[in-house]
Amino acid sequence: MAMFRPLLRGIVGASNMPRTMAAPSIFAKSHSSQAAVVGRFFSTAPDPADGGAITTTTTNQSLSSSRLYEDFSKMSNEELAEASTIPGWDLIHSPPRNFPRGALVGTVVSTRMQKTVNVAVDRYRIVPKIRKRQRYTRKFFAHDENEVANMGDLVMITPCHRISKFKHFMLREIIRPKGQLS
């Protein structure tokens, strides 16, 4: 806990509250120059009325922005069922991905095998010593069931179960056929 004390001290002033933990919180910019902490805090303390048993109490941090604070009792069931209408939803939940998990975008460099394409995926990295962008290329075999990809197409491949010794990607979509602009 001592290792995390400076971090907690900056967030909730944990130096005078040794038995307080902060739940994952969000920093929302308020109208003043300070950041307002939005979250729920848990504290544990022995309860003398219960024979010294440790009890946990939760307190909600008040919200300063009217956009974030809304009384849930006034919301209809339809509004509560739709997650995007809940206040602050866009601050705590990231929007859906543009690509599926693990998807790669590359260029088809070979279609000689049956139901298989060879896709070259480029990634770029800045080399700090020479301050230049260096291109690294790796080739992946991808399963193309209908053999629709042609040489030079820009395609998206997604990981799948291992199909053969080297093939563990599937062709997801052809983003741009060869010869077409944008």
C-alpha positions, 0 to 999 in steps of 0.5 A: 500500500505504501507504494501506491500512497503517492498515487492515492494521495493525489487522487483522494487525499489518502494520507489521512484515510489509511483504510479507504480504497478508490474504485476506478474513477474518471476525471472530468474537467469541471468549470474551474481549473481543478479536475472533479473526481467522479466515482464511488469510494469504499471505506472499512471501519470496525463497528462497535455496535456489532461487536467490533466486526468490520463493516464496509460503507460506500459513499458516492462522490458528488458530481459538479457538472449538470451533464453528468449528474441526473436523477435516475428516478426521473428516467423511464424504463426505456431510457434506463434500458438503453445504455447510451442514454445513461449520463456519463456513459460515453466517459466510462465506456469506450466506443466499439472498435473499428476493427475486430480484435487482432485484425490486421490490414495488409496487401495480398502478395501471392495467390498461387495456393488453393484457398490461401493468400499470402498477405504482407502486413507493414508496420512502421516504427521510428528508430530513435538513433537516426530519427527516421521511420522504418518499415517492418513487413511480415507475411501471413498466410490467410484462408480465402474460402471463395478465392476472391482476393487478387494480387495487390488487393488491400485486405483485412485478415482476422485470427482464427483457429489453426488451419494448417502449419502456417495458416491461422488467419482468415480473409475478413474483407477486401478493403480496396481492390487493386487499381481502385483509388481511395 
